[in-house]
Amino acid sequence: MIALIHAQHARARFLTVTEVADVLRVSNMTVYRLINAGQLPAVRVGKSYRLREDDVDKYLADRYTEAG
């Protein structure tokens, strides 16, 4: 089980804050606020953050609402 979890993380694609902001069409500051609020999990690498693409997709899916 642990090996499977490590394998999934090893294959995960990580995005920068700027890349996530582009995907969400928001400012970098908004992404930082989401990270600090615990709404978007992130990994600190040096002085910057990296976010798993899967976590960004899940964030969007969890907030999807159907119109009408």
A tleap script that builds the chain and sets N, CA, C and O, in Angstrom:
source leaprc.protein.ff14SB
mol = sequence {
  NMET ILE ALA LEU ILE HIE ALA GLN HIE ALA
  ARG ALA ARG PHE LEU THR VAL THR GLU VAL
  ALA ASP VAL LEU ARG VAL SER ASN MET THR
  VAL TYR ARG LEU ILE ASN ALA GLY GLN LEU
  PRO ALA VAL ARG VAL GLY LYS SER TYR ARG
  LEU ARG GLU ASP ASP VAL ASP LYS TYR LEU
  ALA ASP ARG TYR THR GLU ALA CGLY
}
set mol.1.N position { 0.823 -1.199 0.000 }
set mol.1.CA position { 0.000 0.000 0.000 }
set mol.1.C position { 0.865 1.259 0.000 }
set mol.1.O position { 0.626 2.181 -0.780 }
set mol.2.N position { 1.868 1.294 0.875 }
set mol.2.CA position { 2.733 2.468 0.947 }
set mol.2.C position { 3.484 2.653 -0.366 }
set mol.2.O position { 3.667 3.780 -0.826 }
set mol.3.N position { 3.924 1.538 -0.976 }
set mol.3.CA position { 4.638 1.632 -2.258 }
set mol.3.C position { 3.726 2.229 -3.326 }
set mol.3.O position { 4.181 3.011 -4.161 }
set mol.4.N position { 2.449 1.868 -3.305 }
set mol.4.CA position { 1.495 2.405 -4.275 }
set mol.4.C position { 1.331 3.917 -4.093 }
set mol.4.O position { 1.296 4.663 -5.071 }
set mol.5.N position { 1.234 4.354 -2.856 }
set mol.5.CA position { 1.107 5.786 -2.578 }
set mol.5.C position { 2.341 6.525 -3.059 }
set mol.5.O position { 2.228 7.580 -3.683 }
set mol.6.N position { 3.518 5.984 -2.777 }
set mol.6.CA position { 4.756 6.615 -3.235 }
set mol.6.C position { 4.828 6.632 -4.749 }
set mol.6.O position { 5.297 7.610 -5.331 }
set mol.7.N position { 4.373 5.569 -5.403 }
set mol.7.CA position { 4.394 5.512 -6.869 }
set mol.7.C position { 3.464 6.565 -7.459 }
set mol.7.O position { 3.801 7.186 -8.467 }
set mol.8.N position { 2.306 6.776 -6.853 }
set mol.8.CA position { 1.369 7.789 -7.344 }
set mol.8.C position { 1.968 9.181 -7.210 }
set mol.8.O position { 1.828 10.001 -8.117 }
set mol.9.N position { 2.633 9.460 -6.095 }
set mol.9.CA position { 3.241 10.771 -5.906 }
set mol.9.C position { 4.434 10.962 -6.831 }
set mol.9.O position { 4.700 12.077 -7.281 }
set mol.10.N position { 5.154 9.880 -7.117 }
set mol.10.CA position { 6.319 9.982 -7.996 }
set mol.10.C position { 5.894 10.350 -9.410 }
set mol.10.O position { 6.641 11.022 -10.122 }
set mol.11.N position { 4.714 9.924 -9.825 }
set mol.11.CA position { 4.225 10.209 -11.168 }
set mol.11.C position { 3.384 11.479 -11.227 }
set mol.11.O position { 2.983 11.908 -12.309 }
set mol.12.N position { 3.116 12.078 -10.079 }
set mol.12.CA position { 2.269 13.268 -10.039 }
set mol.12.C position { 2.948 14.421 -10.769 }
set mol.12.O position { 4.168 14.575 -10.714 }
set mol.13.N position { 2.146 15.222 -11.447 }
set mol.13.CA position { 2.666 16.418 -12.114 }
set mol.13.C position { 2.448 17.589 -11.179 }
set mol.13.O position { 1.338 17.826 -10.701 }
set mol.14.N position { 3.517 18.315 -10.926 }
set mol.14.CA position { 3.453 19.466 -10.036 }
set mol.14.C position { 3.441 20.756 -10.840 }
set mol.14.O position { 4.127 20.881 -11.855 }
set mol.15.N position { 2.649 21.715 -10.370 }
set mol.15.CA position { 2.504 23.004 -11.039 }
set mol.15.C position { 2.996 24.117 -10.117 }
set mol.15.O position { 2.941 23.995 -8.894 }
set mol.16.N position { 3.471 25.188 -10.712 }
set mol.16.CA position { 3.855 26.365 -9.945 }
set mol.16.C position { 2.602 27.171 -9.613 }
set mol.16.O position { 1.530 26.926 -10.167 }
set mol.17.N position { 2.746 28.119 -8.717 }
set mol.17.CA position { 1.631 29.002 -8.359 }
set mol.17.C position { 1.144 29.750 -9.600 }
set mol.17.O position { -0.062 29.901 -9.797 }
set mol.18.N position { 2.061 30.214 -10.427 }
set mol.18.CA position { 1.690 30.940 -11.640 }
set mol.18.C position { 0.907 30.057 -12.607 }
set mol.18.O position { -0.063 30.508 -13.216 }
set mol.19.N position { 1.324 28.803 -12.749 }
set mol.19.CA position { 0.605 27.881 -13.633 }
set mol.19.C position { -0.806 27.614 -13.119 }
set mol.19.O position { -1.754 27.555 -13.902 }
set mol.20.N position { -0.945 27.452 -11.808 }
set mol.20.CA position { -2.271 27.230 -11.216 }
set mol.20.C position { -3.134 28.474 -11.404 }
set mol.20.O position { -4.316 28.370 -11.734 }
set mol.21.N position { -2.551 29.640 -11.196 }
set mol.21.CA position { -3.299 30.890 -11.384 }
set mol.21.C position { -3.804 30.995 -12.821 }
set mol.21.O position { -4.931 31.436 -13.051 }
set mol.22.N position { -2.982 30.596 -13.785 }
set mol.22.CA position { -3.402 30.615 -15.186 }
set mol.22.C position { -4.557 29.659 -15.437 }
set mol.22.O position { -5.509 29.999 -16.139 }
set mol.23.N position { -4.475 28.456 -14.861 }
set mol.23.CA position { -5.542 27.456 -15.035 }
set mol.23.C position { -6.849 27.957 -14.423 }
set mol.23.O position { -7.914 27.829 -15.027 }
set mol.24.N position { -6.761 28.522 -13.234 }
set mol.24.CA position { -7.963 28.995 -12.533 }
set mol.24.C position { -8.410 30.375 -13.004 }
set mol.24.O position { -9.508 30.827 -12.679 }
set mol.25.N position { -7.548 31.037 -13.771 }
set mol.25.CA position { -7.815 32.394 -14.254 }
set mol.25.C position { -8.035 33.369 -13.093 }
set mol.25.O position { -8.987 34.149 -13.066 }
set mol.26.N position { -7.098 33.282 -12.128 }
set mol.26.CA position { -7.096 34.170 -10.974 }
set mol.26.C position { -5.670 34.706 -10.809 }
set mol.26.O position { -4.769 34.320 -11.553 }
set mol.27.N position { -5.476 35.579 -9.851 }
set mol.27.CA position { -4.136 36.120 -9.600 }
set mol.27.C position { -3.307 35.135 -8.767 }
set mol.27.O position { -3.840 34.229 -8.126 }
set mol.28.N position { -1.991 35.342 -8.800 }
set mol.28.CA position { -1.106 34.536 -7.960 }
set mol.28.C position { -1.481 34.684 -6.486 }
set mol.28.O position { -1.440 33.713 -5.731 }
set mol.29.N position { -1.846 35.903 -6.078 }
set mol.29.CA position { -2.201 36.157 -4.686 }
set mol.29.C position { -3.402 35.307 -4.265 }
set mol.29.O position { -3.445 34.816 -3.137 }
set mol.30.N position { -4.364 35.132 -5.152 }
set mol.30.CA position { -5.521 34.294 -4.837 }
set mol.30.C position { -5.087 32.856 -4.591 }
set mol.30.O position { -5.600 32.207 -3.679 }
set mol.31.N position { -4.158 32.352 -5.382 }
set mol.31.CA position { -3.654 30.985 -5.178 }
set mol.31.C position { -2.951 30.896 -3.834 }
set mol.31.O position { -3.157 29.933 -3.095 }
set mol.32.N position { -2.124 31.884 -3.503 }
set mol.32.CA position { -1.466 31.892 -2.187 }
set mol.32.C position { -2.489 31.907 -1.057 }
set mol.32.O position { -2.301 31.232 -0.045 }
set mol.33.N position { -3.560 32.660 -1.216 }
set mol.33.CA position { -4.613 32.699 -0.183 }
set mol.33.C position { -5.277 31.332 -0.032 }
set mol.33.O position { -5.551 30.897 1.087 }
set mol.34.N position { -5.537 30.653 -1.153 }
set mol.34.CA position { -6.138 29.316 -1.100 }
set mol.34.C position { -5.205 28.324 -0.400 }
set mol.34.O position { -5.657 27.465 0.356 }
set mol.35.N position { -3.911 28.451 -0.658 }
set mol.35.CA position { -2.930 27.585 0.005 }
set mol.35.C position { -2.927 27.863 1.504 }
set mol.35.O position { -3.007 26.937 2.311 }
set mol.36.N position { -2.834 29.133 1.873 }
set mol.36.CA position { -2.781 29.502 3.302 }
set mol.36.C position { -4.056 29.160 4.047 }
set mol.36.O position { -4.019 28.896 5.248 }
set mol.37.N position { -5.194 29.161 3.346 }
set mol.37.CA position { -6.471 28.806 3.963 }
set mol.37.C position { -6.659 27.293 4.055 }
set mol.37.O position { -7.623 26.821 4.657 }
set mol.38.N position { -5.740 26.534 3.459 }
set mol.38.CA position { -5.848 25.074 3.498 }
set mol.38.C position { -6.786 24.509 2.451 }
set mol.38.O position { -7.094 23.317 2.486 }
set mol.39.N position { -7.248 25.327 1.521 }
set mol.39.CA position { -8.171 24.850 0.492 }
set mol.39.C position { -7.448 24.169 -0.656 }
set mol.39.O position { -8.032 23.330 -1.343 }
set mol.40.N position { -6.193 24.515 -0.874 }
set mol.40.CA position { -5.365 23.879 -1.897 }
set mol.40.C position { -4.086 23.368 -1.229 }
set mol.40.O position { -3.283 24.164 -0.743 }
set mol.41.N position { -3.895 22.051 -1.201 }
set mol.41.CA position { -2.658 21.527 -0.613 }
set mol.41.C position { -1.459 21.873 -1.493 }
set mol.41.O position { -1.561 21.861 -2.720 }
set mol.42.N position { -0.342 22.175 -0.875 }
set mol.42.CA position { 0.861 22.540 -1.614 }
set mol.42.C position { 2.094 22.042 -0.873 }
set mol.42.O position { 2.070 21.809 0.336 }
set mol.43.N position { 3.166 21.889 -1.634 }
set mol.43.CA position { 4.447 21.479 -1.086 }
set mol.43.C position { 5.390 22.664 -1.219 }
set mol.43.O position { 5.473 23.284 -2.280 }
set mol.44.N position { 6.084 22.970 -0.163 }
set mol.44.CA position { 7.037 24.078 -0.212 }
set mol.44.C position { 8.370 23.549 -0.731 }
set mol.44.O position { 8.921 22.591 -0.190 }
set mol.45.N position { 8.877 24.174 -1.772 }
set mol.45.CA position { 10.174 23.817 -2.341 }
set mol.45.C position { 11.022 25.082 -2.304 }
set mol.45.O position { 10.831 25.996 -3.106 }
set mol.46.N position { 11.952 25.120 -1.372 }
set mol.46.CA position { 12.733 26.343 -1.185 }
set mol.46.C position { 11.806 27.453 -0.736 }
set mol.46.O position { 11.131 27.336 0.287 }
set mol.47.N position { 11.776 28.542 -1.512 }
set mol.47.CA position { 10.913 29.676 -1.171 }
set mol.47.C position { 9.606 29.667 -1.948 }
set mol.47.O position { 8.783 30.566 -1.778 }
set mol.48.N position { 9.403 28.671 -2.793 }
set mol.48.CA position { 8.191 28.639 -3.613 }
set mol.48.C position { 7.342 27.413 -3.291 }
set mol.48.O position { 7.769 26.519 -2.561 }
set mol.49.N position { 6.148 27.389 -3.840 }
set mol.49.CA position { 5.220 26.286 -3.640 }
set mol.49.C position { 5.038 25.520 -4.937 }
set mol.49.O position { 5.182 26.070 -6.029 }
set mol.50.N position { 4.715 24.229 -4.798 }
set mol.50.CA position { 4.319 23.402 -5.924 }
set mol.50.C position { 3.015 22.725 -5.534 }
set mol.50.O position { 2.837 22.295 -4.394 }
set mol.51.N position { 2.106 22.636 -6.499 }
set mol.51.CA position { 0.798 22.033 -6.255 }
set mol.51.C position { 0.596 20.886 -7.228 }
set mol.51.O position { 0.911 20.997 -8.412 }
set mol.52.N position { 0.065 19.779 -6.716 }
set mol.52.CA position { -0.204 18.642 -7.594 }
set mol.52.C position { -1.360 18.981 -8.520 }
set mol.52.O position { -2.370 19.540 -8.093 }
set mol.53.N position { -1.202 18.642 -9.778 }
set mol.53.CA position { -2.244 18.892 -10.766 }
set mol.53.C position { -3.546 18.197 -10.354 }
set mol.53.O position { -4.629 18.746 -10.555 }
set mol.54.N position { -3.447 16.999 -9.782 }
set mol.54.CA position { -4.633 16.262 -9.328 }
set mol.54.C position { -5.381 17.031 -8.236 }
set mol.54.O position { -6.612 17.022 -8.205 }
set mol.55.N position { -4.650 17.689 -7.350 }
set mol.55.CA position { -5.288 18.467 -6.283 }
set mol.55.C position { -6.023 19.684 -6.847 }
set mol.55.O position { -7.093 20.050 -6.361 }
set mol.56.N position { -5.442 20.308 -7.874 }
set mol.56.CA position { -6.102 21.451 -8.517 }
set mol.56.C position { -7.380 20.974 -9.208 }
set mol.56.O position { -8.420 21.627 -9.114 }
set mol.57.N position { -7.301 19.834 -9.903 }
set mol.57.CA position { -8.485 19.273 -10.568 }
set mol.57.C position { -9.570 18.939 -9.553 }
set mol.57.O position { -10.749 19.197 -9.793 }
set mol.58.N position { -9.170 18.360 -8.410 }
set mol.58.CA position { -10.141 18.016 -7.360 }
set mol.58.C position { -10.773 19.284 -6.783 }
set mol.58.O position { -11.978 19.315 -6.530 }
set mol.59.N position { -9.976 20.317 -6.576 }
set mol.59.CA position { -10.492 21.590 -6.060 }
set mol.59.C position { -11.586 22.120 -6.992 }
set mol.59.O position { -12.646 22.551 -6.537 }
set mol.60.N position { -11.317 22.082 -8.294 }
set mol.60.CA position { -12.307 22.561 -9.264 }
set mol.60.C position { -13.553 21.679 -9.280 }
set mol.60.O position { -14.674 22.187 -9.307 }
set mol.61.N position { -13.361 20.368 -9.265 }
set mol.61.CA position { -14.489 19.433 -9.303 }
set mol.61.C position { -15.388 19.578 -8.082 }
set mol.61.O position { -16.611 19.491 -8.188 }
set mol.62.N position { -14.774 19.800 -6.921 }
set mol.62.CA position { -15.541 19.936 -5.674 }
set mol.62.C position { -16.376 21.222 -5.650 }
set mol.62.O position { -17.359 21.315 -4.915 }
set mol.63.N position { -15.985 22.194 -6.444 }
set mol.63.CA position { -16.706 23.469 -6.449 }
set mol.63.C position { -17.579 23.664 -7.669 }
set mol.63.O position { -18.153 24.736 -7.862 }
set mol.64.N position { -17.682 22.646 -8.484 }
set mol.64.CA position { -18.483 22.718 -9.697 }
set mol.64.C position { -19.971 22.770 -9.334 }
set mol.64.O position { -20.446 21.963 -8.535 }
set mol.65.N position { -20.693 23.708 -9.915 }
set mol.65.CA position { -22.128 23.777 -9.719 }
set mol.65.C position { -22.805 23.759 -11.084 }
set mol.65.O position { -22.292 24.317 -12.054 }
set mol.66.N position { -23.931 23.129 -11.142 }
set mol.66.CA position { -24.653 23.015 -12.389 }
set mol.66.C position { -25.686 24.133 -12.481 }
set mol.66.O position { -26.507 24.299 -11.579 }
set mol.67.N position { -25.646 24.888 -13.553 }
set mol.67.CA position { -26.586 25.994 -13.730 }
set mol.67.C position { -27.950 25.487 -14.188 }
set mol.67.O position { -28.066 24.541 -14.967 }
set mol.68.N position { -28.972 26.157 -13.670 }
set mol.68.CA position { -30.334 25.954 -14.108 }
set mol.68.C position { -30.871 24.628 -13.911 }
set mol.68.O position { -32.024 24.371 -14.257 }
savepdb mol mol.pdb
quit
